[in-house]
Amino acid sequence: MYSDASPTGGPATVKFPHRSRRGILLGLTLAQLVVATVTGLLLFAVLVTSGVTGALKLLPVWAAVLAVVFVRRHGRSLADWAPITLRYALRRLRGQLLWLARPARRPRREGLLHLPGTAASLRVVSAPGGGFGAVHDPHHGTLTAVVKVSSRAFALLDPAAQSDNVAGWGRTLAALSRTGHIARVQVLERTVPDSGDALNRYWTEHGDAGTPLAGPLYGELLAAAGPAAAPHEAYVALALDLKAARRLINQAGGGLTGAFAVLSQLTSTFDLSARNSGLTPGGWLAAAEIAAVVRTAYDPKASAALDQWSDSGRPQAAPEAAGPVVLVEKADRIETDSAHHATFWIENWPRIETSPGFLHQLLFTSGVRRTLSLTYAPKGLDAALKDVQRKKATVIADAAERQRKGQVDSEEDSVEYADIKERERQLIAGHADVALTGLLTVSADTDDQLNAACAAIETAAVSALLDLRPLTWQQAEAFTNAALPLARP
């Protein structure tokens, strides 16, 4: 994302680079290349053994292969759809589209979250001394801490304050990225059903129910308005790369103890930097609080039961009860304990200059429960510069090939080349390079309500200059990455 101040002194604008659709070779993706290569070898074998006559007999086969390689559906070729479809079909044959929580027949690892799919090995652990908790992912080698953040309403700030906050968030990402120890940073903003516990707690502490006329009226208002509200919650998850930080971890004592020591330094860095971007960290979550966030994602109606009348006001849950009791996966949605969910990928961000608050209409769509996840994956400077040079060479080579064939120039290439040069200038200037992935999960109580909510969200996305693509046949895995603050790849 590029952020620029207006030359006339007006409000700053943001602009995202063009998302390249270039393949690995000749514009083909890896799946297309594999299919084309295998088909070429097969054709050569047929010509050697049966000659041209044998090849002509298999003409329907070659036509089908061409369709698989070049026919596109929802922005992907049929060859790219093949592995996704195959995995979904295999899960269906094995009965893995239905996940049920079963009582453990043997001892389980302490802190295991009991999540479905590839997240089954995740567990929450507590720092020595119980300062905060983190999620340990043994497969990806990460230790993830989660903090709840709050801020003033961005839309109500003056343009100068908005620009300062955007620049401050950029500096925060840069500070974390330059350490070389962060695998991913995830920002998760969601709406949840309100049990009314916070309002009732405030009324109990500061109100007087015995006040004539006003007391009963306030009580009735809280009883009606509390559960109907949909408060917004925002979390930031920092995933420590245990392999990249191995030296510092060993110096701090090794194992999870050393990892927590390094993670504590990174959380302190974030706390200091976040305040300069208008965020107020609310304290890093303990293990039971992380489990409660996970639990309420699968079962939104569990918020009322998990609300604790504690000083922190944060719901808590046992790690072993964090996962869903039931999860049913369908092609375009999943059903969990008390909700239906559909997850979208933000395929394209605004490609024209727009205001920093362009997501406001999407985030505040009336009557829709949704979760927006932004995952930043830092790249090393050397790797980023090599990637820039490779992409520049690809664009130039493609332009030269078209000129040699007498084809017209492509304006898309010109725009992409300008974006690549802008990215190179920012890298040389010292900015951090991150890969951004945006996912959006829409939740509702019934299928019909989910359809209506998805329609409203897609309309709001058009107004926000976003292109949403439903993650067909990938909903269960997508929900884990989009709705849970686990900073997974």
C-alpha positions in Angstrom: 0.0 0.0 0.0 1.3 3.5 -0.9 0.4 6.5 1.3 0.8 10.0 -0.1 0.1 13.4 1.2 -1.9 15.7 -1.0 0.3 18.3 -2.8 -2.2 21.0 -1.9 -2.0 20.2 1.8 -5.3 18.3 1.8 -6.0 14.9 3.3 -3.6 12.0 2.5 -4.6 9.3 0.1 -3.7 5.6 -0.2 -3.3 3.4 -3.3 -2.5 -0.3 -3.6 -0.3 -1.7 -6.3 -1.6 -3.7 -9.2 -1.9 -7.4 -8.4 0.1 -9.2 -11.0 -1.6 -12.1 -12.9 1.6 -13.3 -14.5 2.5 -16.9 -14.3 5.8 -18.7 -13.8 6.5 -19.1 -17.5 4.7 -17.9 -20.6 1.9 -16.6 -18.4 1.1 -20.0 -17.1 0.8 -20.9 -13.4 2.5 -23.9 -11.8 -0.6 -26.1 -12.2 -1.0 -25.1 -15.9 2.7 -25.8 -16.5 2.4 -29.3 -14.9 -0.6 -30.2 -17.1 1.0 -28.8 -20.2 4.3 -30.6 -19.6 2.7 -34.0 -18.9 0.5 -33.6 -22.0 3.5 -32.7 -24.1 5.3 -35.8 -23.0 2.2 -37.9 -23.6 1.8 -36.5 -27.1 5.5 -37.2 -27.9 5.0 -40.8 -26.7 1.9 -41.3 -28.8 3.7 -39.9 -31.9 6.6 -42.2 -31.4 4.5 -45.3 -30.8 1.4 -44.7 -33.0 2.4 -41.8 -35.3 0.1 -39.0 -36.4 -2.8 -41.3 -36.9 -2.7 -42.3 -33.2 -2.4 -38.7 -32.1 -5.5 -37.7 -34.2 -7.5 -40.5 -32.6 -6.9 -38.8 -29.3 -8.0 -35.4 -30.5 -10.8 -35.2 -27.9 -8.2 -35.7 -25.2 -6.0 -32.9 -26.5 -9.1 -30.6 -26.7 -10.0 -31.4 -23.1 -6.4 -30.7 -21.9 -6.5 -27.3 -23.7 -9.7 -26.5 -21.9 -8.2 -27.5 -18.6 -5.2 -25.2 -19.2 -6.8 -22.2 -20.7 -10.5 -22.1 -19.7 -10.9 -19.9 -16.6 -13.7 -19.9 -14.0 -13.9 -17.3 -11.2 -10.5 -16.0 -12.1 -8.7 -19.4 -12.0 -7.9 -21.9 -14.7 -9.5 -25.3 -14.5 -5.9 -26.6 -13.8 -5.7 -24.4 -10.8 -9.1 -25.5 -9.6 -8.1 -29.2 -9.9 -6.1 -29.6 -6.6 -8.6 -27.7 -4.6 -11.5 -29.7 -6.0 -9.5 -33.0 -5.5 -8.8 -32.2 -1.8 -12.4 -31.4 -1.2 -13.6 -34.6 -2.9 -11.1 -36.7 -0.9 -12.3 -35.1 2.4 -15.8 -35.8 1.4 -15.1 -39.5 0.6 -13.3 -39.9 4.0 -16.2 -38.2 5.9 -14.0 -35.3 7.0 -16.5 -32.6 6.0 -18.3 -33.3 9.4 -16.3 -32.7 12.5 -17.6 -33.7 15.9 -15.9 -33.1 19.3 -15.6 -36.4 21.1 -14.6 -37.1 24.7 -11.0 -37.9 24.9 -10.2 -41.6 25.5 -6.6 -40.9 26.4 -4.7 -38.1 28.0 -4.3 -35.0 25.7 -1.5 -32.5 25.7 -2.1 -29.7 28.2 -3.6 -26.6 26.6 -4.6 -28.3 23.3 -7.3 -26.2 21.6 -9.1 -29.2 20.0 -9.5 -27.4 16.6 -10.5 -29.2 13.4 -8.3 -29.6 10.3 -4.7 -28.5 10.1 -5.1 -26.5 13.4 -5.5 -29.7 15.4 -2.0 -29.4 16.9 -2.3 -25.9 18.2 -2.2 -25.4 22.0 -2.1 -22.4 24.3 0.7 -22.0 26.7 1.4 -19.5 29.5 4.5 -17.5 29.9 6.7 -18.2 33.0 5.1 -16.2 35.8 1.7 -16.2 34.0 2.2 -12.8 32.4 0.4 -13.6 29.2 -0.5 -16.6 27.0 0.5 -17.6 23.5 -0.5 -20.2 20.8 2.2 -22.6 19.9 2.1 -24.0 16.4 4.7 -26.9 16.2 4.1 -27.4 12.4 4.9 -23.9 11.3 7.3 -23.2 14.2 5.6 -20.1 15.6 4.6 -18.8 19.0 1.7 -16.3 18.7 0.7 -13.7 21.3 -2.6 -11.8 21.1 -3.5 -8.3 22.3 -6.8 -6.6 22.4 -6.6 -3.0 21.1 -8.9 -0.1 20.9 -8.8 3.4 19.4 -10.8 6.5 18.8 -13.3 6.4 15.9 -11.1 6.8 12.9 -13.8 8.4 10.7 -14.3 11.2 13.3 -10.7 12.2 13.3 -9.5 15.2 11.3 -7.5 14.4 8.1 -4.2 15.3 9.7 -4.8 12.9 12.6 -5.8 10.2 10.2 -2.6 10.6 8.2 -0.5 10.5 11.3 -2.2 7.3 12.4 -1.7 5.6 9.0 2.0 6.7 9.0 2.3 5.5 12.6 0.9 2.1 11.7 3.4 1.8 8.9 6.2 2.6 11.3 4.9 -0.1 13.6 5.0 -2.7 10.9 8.4 -1.6 9.8 9.8 -1.8 13.4 8.5 -5.4 13.7 9.6 -6.4 10.3 13.1 -5.2 10.7 13.7 -7.5 13.7 13.7 -10.5 11.3 12.0 -12.6 14.0 8.3 -12.0 13.1 6.7 -14.6 10.9 3.4 -12.8 10.6 1.3 -9.9 12.0 -2.5 -10.3 12.0 -5.0 -7.6 12.6 -8.5 -9.0 13.3 -11.6 -6.8 13.7 -14.9 -8.4 14.4 -18.5 -7.8 15.6 -19.9 -10.1 18.2 -23.3 -10.5 19.8 -23.4 -8.5 23.1 -24.7 -10.3 26.2 -25.3 -6.9 27.8 -22.9 -7.9 30.6 -20.8 -4.7 30.3 -23.8 -2.4 30.4 -25.3 -4.2 33.3 -22.0 -4.2 35.2 -21.7 -0.4 34.7 -25.3 0.1 35.8 -24.8 -2.0 38.9 -21.7 -0.1 39.9 -22.7 3.4 39.1 -26.5 3.4 38.8 -29.4 3.3 41.3 -32.1 0.9 40.4 -34.3 2.4 43.2 -34.5 5.8 41.6 -38.2 6.6 41.0 -39.2 6.4 37.3 -35.7 6.6 35.9 -34.5 3.3 37.6 -37.1 1.0 36.1 -36.9 2.7 32.7 -33.1 2.2 32.6 -33.5 -1.4 33.6 -36.0 -2.1 30.8 -33.8 -0.3 28.3 -30.7 -2.3 29.2 -32.7 -5.6 29.0 -33.8 -4.7 25.5 -30.8 -2.9 24.1 -27.9 -4.9 25.6 -28.4 -8.3 23.8 -29.3 -6.5 20.6 -26.0 -4.6 20.3 -23.1 -5.8 18.2 -19.9 -4.3 19.7 -16.7 -4.2 17.7 -13.6 -6.0 18.9 -10.1 -5.6 17.5 -7.1 -7.9 18.1 -3.5 -7.9 16.9 -1.6 -11.2 16.8 2.2 -11.4 16.6 3.7 -14.7 15.5 7.3 -15.2 16.5 9.3 -17.3 14.1 11.0 -19.8 16.4 13.6 -20.8 13.7 14.6 -17.3 12.8 14.9 -16.3 16.4 16.7 -19.5 17.5 19.9 -17.7 18.5 18.1 -15.2 20.8 16.0 -18.0 22.2 19.0 -20.1 23.1 20.6 -17.1 24.7 17.5 -16.6 26.8 17.5 -20.2 28.1 16.1 -22.2 25.2 12.7 -23.9 24.7 9.5 -22.1 25.4 11.0 -20.2 28.2 13.5 -18.5 25.9 10.9 -18.1 23.3 8.6 -16.2 25.7 11.6 -14.0 26.7 12.1 -13.0 23.0 8.3 -12.6 22.5 8.1 -10.3 25.5 10.6 -8.0 23.9 8.5 -7.9 20.7 5.3 -7.2 22.6 6.9 -4.3 24.4 8.1 -2.9 21.0 4.6 -3.2 19.7 3.0 -1.5 22.7 5.3 1.5 22.3 4.9 1.8 18.5 1.1 1.1 18.5 0.4 4.2 20.7 2.0 6.4 18.1 -0.5 5.1 15.5 -3.6 5.9 17.6 -4.0 2.4 19.1 -4.4 1.6 22.8 -3.2 -1.9 23.7 -5.5 -3.4 26.3 -3.1 -6.0 27.7 -1.9 -9.2 26.2 -4.4 -12.0 26.5 -3.9 -14.9 28.9 -4.3 -18.5 27.8 -7.9 -18.7 29.0 -8.7 -15.4 27.2 -7.3 -16.6 23.9 -9.4 -19.8 24.2 -12.5 -17.6 24.8 -11.8 -15.6 21.6 -11.5 -18.8 19.7 -14.6 -20.3 21.3 -16.8 -17.3 20.5 -15.7 -17.4 16.9 -17.2 -20.9 16.5 -20.1 -20.3 18.9 -21.1 -16.5 19.0 -23.9 -17.2 21.4 -21.4 -18.5 23.9 -20.4 -14.9 24.7 -23.1 -14.6 27.4 -22.0 -17.7 29.2 -18.3 -16.8 29.0 -18.6 -13.2 30.2 -17.0 -12.9 33.6 -17.7 -10.3 36.2 -14.0 -9.8 36.6 -11.8 -6.7 36.7 -10.7 -7.2 33.2 -14.2 -7.8 31.9 -12.8 -10.3 29.4 -14.5 -13.7 28.9 -12.4 -16.8 29.7 -12.7 -20.4 28.6 -10.9 -23.7 29.2 -8.5 -24.5 26.2 -10.0 -27.9 25.8 -13.5 -26.3 25.2 -12.2 -23.7 22.7 -13.0 -25.6 19.6 -16.4 -26.3 18.0 -18.7 -29.1 19.2 -19.8 -29.6 15.6 -18.6 -28.3 12.2 -20.2 -29.1 8.9 -18.3 -28.0 5.8 -20.1 -27.2 2.5 -18.8 -25.9 -0.8 -19.5 -22.2 0.0 -19.9 -22.1 3.8 -19.6 -23.9 7.1 -22.0 -24.5 10.0 -20.7 -24.4 13.5 -22.3 -24.6 16.9 -24.7 -21.6 16.7 -23.9 -19.9 13.4 -23.4 -20.2 9.7 -20.2 -18.7 8.2 -19.0 -17.8 4.7 -15.4 -16.6 4.1 -14.2 -14.4 1.2 -10.8 -13.5 0.0 -10.1 -9.8 -0.8 -8.7 -10.4 -4.3 -8.1 -6.8 -5.3 -7.7 -3.7 -3.2 -8.4 -0.1 -4.4 -6.3 0.5 -7.5 -7.0 4.2 -7.5 -6.2 6.8 -4.9 -8.7 6.8 -2.0 -9.0 8.0 1.5 -7.4 6.0 4.4 -10.8 5.2 5.8 -12.0 3.4 2.6 -13.0 0.3 4.7 -15.4 2.2 6.9 -18.6 1.3 4.9 -17.5 -2.3 4.9 -16.8 -2.5 8.6 -20.0 -0.7 9.6 -22.5 -2.4 7.4 -25.7 -2.4 9.4 -27.1 -5.6 10.7 -24.2 -7.8 9.5 -21.9 -9.8 11.8 -18.5 -10.2 10.2 -14.8 -10.6 10.9 -12.1 -8.9 8.9 -8.6 -10.3 9.0 -5.5 -8.6 7.6 -2.3 -10.7 7.7 1.1 -9.1 7.1 4.0 -11.4 6.2 7.3 -9.5 6.4 9.9 -10.1 3.7 13.7 -9.7 4.2 15.3 -6.8 2.3 17.5 -8.9 0.1 14.6 -11.3 -0.8 12.4 -8.3 -1.6 14.9 -6.6 -3.8 15.6 -9.9 -5.7 11.8 -10.3 -6.2 11.6 -6.7 -7.6 14.4 -7.4 -10.0 12.8 -10.6 -11.2 9.5 -9.0 -11.8 11.0 -6.0 -13.6 12.9 -8.4 -15.9 9.7 -10.4 -16.6 7.7 -7.3 -17.6 10.5 -6.0 -19.8 10.9 -9.5 -21.4 7.2 -9.8 -22.1 7.1 -6.3 -23.6 10.0 -7.1 -25.9 8.4 -10.4 -27.0 5.2 -8.6 -28.0 7.2 -5.9 -29.9 9.0 -8.7 -31.8 5.7 -10.3 -32.7 4.2 -6.9 -33.8 1.6 -6.9 -31.0 0.3 -3.7 -29.4 1.6 -2.5 -26.1 -0.2 -3.5 -22.9 -1.2 -0.6 -20.6 -1.5 -3.2 -17.8 2.2 -3.8 -18.2 3.0 -0.1 -17.9 0.9 0.2 -14.7 2.5 -2.9 -13.2 6.0 -1.7 -14.1 5.4 1.7 -12.5 4.2 -0.1 -9.3 7.3 -2.3 -9.2 9.5 0.8 -9.5 7.6 2.5 -6.7 8.1 -0.6 -4.6 11.8 -0.6 -5.3 12.1 3.1 -4.4 10.4 2.5 -1.1 12.7 -0.5 -0.3 15.8 1.7 -1.1 14.3 4.4 1.2 14.3 1.9 4.1 10.6 0.9 4.2 9.7 -2.7 5.2 8.2 -5.0 2.6 5.2 -7.1 3.6 2.8 -9.4 1.8 -0.8 -8.5 2.7 -3.6 -11.1 2.7 -7.2 -9.9 3.4 -9.9 -12.4 4.5 -13.5 -11.6 5.4 -15.9 -13.9 7.2 -19.6 -13.2 7.3 -21.7 -14.9 10.1 -25.4 -15.3 10.7 -27.8 -17.5 12.6 -29.5 -19.2 9.6 -28.7 -19.9 6.0 -31.2 -17.3 4.7 -29.8 -14.7 7.0 -26.3 -15.6 5.8 -27.3 -15.1 2.2 -28.7 -11.7 2.9 -25.6 -10.7 4.9 -23.3 -11.8 2.2 -25.3 -9.8 -0.4 -25.0 -6.7 1.8 -21.3 -7.2 2.4 -20.6 -7.7 -1.4 -22.5 -4.5 -2.1 -20.5 -2.6 0.6 -17.3 -4.0 -0.9 -18.0 -2.6 -4.3 -18.5 0.8 -2.7 -15.1 0.4 -0.9 -13.4 -0.5 -4.2 -12.7 -4.0 -3.2 -13.1 -7.2 -5.1 -14.3 -10.2 -3.0 -14.0 -13.8 -4.1 -15.7 -16.6 -2.1 -13.3 -19.3 -1.2 -15.2 -22.2 -2.7 -14.3 -25.7 -1.4 -11.9 -24.1 1.1 -14.3 -22.8 3.7 -13.1 -24.7 6.8 -9.5 -23.9 6.4 -10.3 -20.3 5.4 -12.4 -19.8 8.5 -9.6 -20.9 10.7 -7.3 -18.3 9.1 -9.8 -15.5 8.9 -11.9 -15.7 12.1 -9.3 -16.7 14.7 -6.4 -14.5 15.9 -3.8 -17.2 15.3 -1.6 -15.4 12.6 -1.6 -18.5 10.4 -0.2 -18.5 6.9 
